[in-house]
């Protein structure tokens, strides 16, 4: 008798537990359907980069309209010091070293004094142009860092064009490449990271790019 009663209680408890789990599962499923996801706010759509379920979802950019990798031929921006920044930065030079940096990159800032030495030594047909990739967020910091390190090469502020042509292709900072008079990149003339001897390394990069363009 006792065994039968015990078996009955076990079966009843099991049935109750199963029905409770099923109920909870249905509640969670219902909540998930109502929120359109896992219930986490502010999740990003990987294609539009807009909040899921928001009203401001952006359309994906047209790949055909995007500039090629490191192509600065369509540059029409602003210098950090003020004034326009366009193709004239390159058109008067056979080759121009383009250095991409950020205000939070210690390696970038550390090579600026050496880069100024190179800037002063370059022949007239060689140039240096900087692009500060977070200048839209920290313009004053960028100005101060350039002043403190003594680097006087022109620095371009980031904009939508540069985000597409440069920022979307960067894997680290600093990244440096060489463009010709037309602002288009010269194949093989690029490096990611700060070299141990910036003056010698970057001058060699410019010389090789110049020779390849003859």
C-alpha positions as CSV (number, residue, x, y, z in Angstrom):
1,X,0.0,0.0,0.0
2,X,2.8,2.4,1.0
3,X,4.7,1.6,-2.2
4,X,1.7,2.2,-4.3
5,X,1.1,5.6,-2.6
6,X,4.7,6.5,-3.0
7,X,4.6,5.7,-6.7
8,X,1.5,7.7,-7.1
9,X,3.1,10.8,-5.5
10,X,6.2,10.5,-7.7
11,X,4.1,10.3,-10.9
12,X,2.0,13.3,-9.8
13,X,5.1,15.4,-9.0
14,X,6.6,14.5,-12.4
15,X,3.5,15.5,-14.3
16,X,3.3,18.8,-12.4
17,X,7.0,19.6,-13.1
18,X,6.6,18.8,-16.9
19,X,3.5,21.0,-17.2
20,X,5.2,23.9,-15.3
21,X,8.2,23.7,-17.7
22,X,6.0,23.7,-20.7
23,X,4.1,26.7,-19.4
24,X,7.3,28.7,-18.8
25,X,8.6,27.7,-22.2
26,X,5.5,29.0,-23.9
27,X,5.8,32.3,-22.0
28,X,9.4,32.9,-23.0
29,X,8.6,32.0,-26.6
30,X,5.7,34.5,-26.6
31,X,8.0,37.3,-25.2
32,X,10.6,36.6,-27.8
33,X,8.2,36.9,-30.6
34,X,6.8,40.2,-29.3
35,X,10.3,41.8,-29.0
36,X,11.5,40.5,-32.3
37,X,14.6,38.8,-30.9
38,X,16.2,37.7,-27.7
39,X,14.9,40.7,-25.7
40,X,18.3,42.5,-25.8
41,X,18.0,46.3,-26.4
42,X,20.3,48.1,-28.8
43,X,21.4,45.1,-30.9
44,X,22.9,46.1,-34.2
45,X,21.8,44.8,-37.6
46,X,25.0,43.6,-39.3
47,X,24.0,45.0,-42.7
48,X,22.5,48.3,-41.9
49,X,24.3,49.0,-38.6
50,X,21.1,50.5,-37.3
51,X,19.2,49.4,-34.1
52,X,17.1,46.3,-34.7
53,X,13.4,47.3,-34.9
54,X,14.3,51.0,-35.1
55,X,12.7,53.4,-37.6
56,X,16.0,54.8,-38.9
57,X,17.5,51.7,-40.6
58,X,20.0,52.8,-43.3
59,X,20.2,51.1,-46.7
60,X,23.4,49.3,-47.5
61,X,25.9,51.4,-49.5
62,X,26.0,50.8,-53.2
63,X,29.4,48.9,-53.8
64,X,29.6,50.4,-57.3
65,X,29.6,54.0,-55.8
66,X,32.3,53.3,-53.2
67,X,35.9,54.3,-53.9
68,X,38.6,51.7,-54.4
69,X,40.9,50.8,-51.5
70,X,43.2,53.7,-50.5
71,X,42.0,55.7,-53.6
72,X,42.3,59.4,-52.7
73,X,41.6,60.7,-56.2
74,X,38.2,61.9,-55.1
75,X,39.3,63.6,-51.9
76,X,37.4,66.8,-51.2
77,X,37.7,67.4,-47.5
78,X,39.1,69.7,-44.8
79,X,42.5,70.1,-43.2
80,X,42.7,69.9,-39.5
81,X,44.3,73.3,-39.5
82,X,41.5,74.7,-41.6
83,X,41.1,75.1,-45.3
84,X,40.3,72.7,-48.1
85,X,42.0,69.4,-48.7
86,X,41.7,68.0,-52.2
87,X,43.8,66.4,-55.0
88,X,46.1,69.4,-54.9
89,X,47.8,67.7,-51.9
90,X,49.1,65.1,-54.4
91,X,49.1,66.7,-57.8
92,X,52.2,68.7,-57.2
93,X,54.2,65.7,-56.1
94,X,55.4,62.6,-57.9
95,X,54.8,60.4,-54.8
96,X,53.1,61.2,-51.4
97,X,53.4,59.2,-48.2
98,X,49.9,59.0,-46.6
99,X,50.0,58.1,-42.9
100,X,46.7,57.1,-41.2
101,X,46.6,57.5,-37.4
102,X,44.4,58.1,-34.4
103,X,44.8,60.2,-31.2
104,X,44.7,57.0,-29.0
105,X,47.4,55.2,-30.9
106,X,50.7,55.6,-28.9
107,X,52.8,54.0,-31.7
108,X,51.4,56.6,-34.1
109,X,52.3,59.6,-31.9
110,X,55.7,58.2,-31.1
111,X,56.9,58.2,-34.7
112,X,55.8,61.8,-35.4
113,X,59.1,63.5,-34.4
114,X,61.0,61.1,-36.8
115,X,58.4,61.8,-39.5
116,X,59.0,65.5,-39.2
117,X,62.7,64.8,-39.8
118,X,61.8,63.0,-42.9
119,X,59.4,65.8,-44.0
120,X,62.3,68.3,-43.7
121,X,64.6,66.1,-45.8
122,X,62.3,65.2,-48.7
123,X,63.0,66.6,-52.2
124,X,60.3,68.9,-53.6
125,X,58.7,66.1,-55.7
126,X,58.0,64.0,-52.5
127,X,55.3,64.7,-50.0
128,X,53.7,63.6,-46.7
129,X,50.0,63.8,-45.8
130,X,48.4,62.6,-42.6
131,X,44.8,61.4,-42.1
132,X,43.6,61.5,-38.5
133,X,40.9,58.8,-38.5
134,X,39.2,60.0,-35.3
135,X,39.5,63.8,-35.9
136,X,35.8,64.1,-36.0
137,X,35.6,63.0,-32.4
138,X,38.8,64.6,-31.0
139,X,40.0,67.5,-33.3
140,X,41.6,69.5,-30.5
141,X,43.4,66.5,-29.2
142,X,44.8,65.8,-32.6
143,X,45.9,69.4,-33.0
144,X,47.7,69.3,-29.7
145,X,49.5,66.1,-30.5
146,X,50.8,67.4,-33.8
147,X,51.9,70.6,-32.1
148,X,53.6,68.9,-29.2
149,X,55.5,66.5,-31.5
150,X,56.4,69.2,-34.0
151,X,55.0,67.5,-37.0
152,X,54.0,70.1,-39.7
153,X,52.8,67.9,-42.5
154,X,49.3,68.6,-43.6
155,X,46.7,66.6,-41.8
156,X,43.3,65.8,-43.3
157,X,40.2,65.3,-41.2
158,X,38.2,62.1,-41.7
159,X,34.9,62.3,-43.6
160,X,32.5,59.9,-45.3
161,X,34.7,59.6,-48.3
162,X,37.8,58.7,-46.3
163,X,35.8,56.2,-44.2
164,X,34.9,54.4,-47.4
165,X,38.2,54.7,-49.2
166,X,40.5,54.2,-46.2
167,X,39.0,53.4,-42.8
168,X,37.0,50.4,-44.1
169,X,40.3,48.8,-45.3
170,X,42.5,49.4,-42.3
171,X,43.5,46.5,-40.0
172,X,45.6,48.5,-37.6
173,X,47.3,51.8,-36.8
174,X,49.4,53.4,-38.0
175,X,48.9,52.3,-41.6
176,X,51.0,54.1,-44.2
177,X,50.8,53.9,-48.1
178,X,52.0,55.9,-51.1
179,X,49.9,57.6,-53.7
180,X,50.9,59.1,-57.1
181,X,50.0,62.5,-58.5
182,X,46.5,61.4,-59.2
183,X,45.9,60.3,-55.6
184,X,45.7,56.7,-56.5
185,X,47.6,54.1,-54.4
186,X,50.9,52.7,-55.8
187,X,50.8,48.9,-55.6
188,X,53.1,47.3,-53.0
189,X,53.9,50.6,-51.3
190,X,52.2,50.2,-48.0
191,X,52.9,49.1,-44.5
192,X,50.9,48.5,-41.3
193,X,52.6,49.4,-38.0
194,X,55.4,51.7,-37.0
195,X,58.9,50.8,-38.3
196,X,61.9,51.0,-36.0
197,X,63.6,53.6,-38.2
198,X,60.8,55.7,-39.7
199,X,63.1,58.1,-41.6
200,X,64.9,55.3,-43.4
201,X,62.0,53.0,-43.9
202,X,59.5,55.6,-45.2
203,X,62.1,57.2,-47.5
204,X,62.8,53.8,-49.0
205,X,59.1,53.2,-49.5
206,X,58.8,56.5,-51.3
207,X,61.9,55.8,-53.5
208,X,60.6,52.4,-54.5
209,X,57.2,53.9,-55.4
210,X,58.8,56.7,-57.4
211,X,61.0,54.2,-59.3
212,X,58.0,52.0,-60.1
213,X,56.1,54.9,-61.6
214,X,58.8,55.9,-64.0
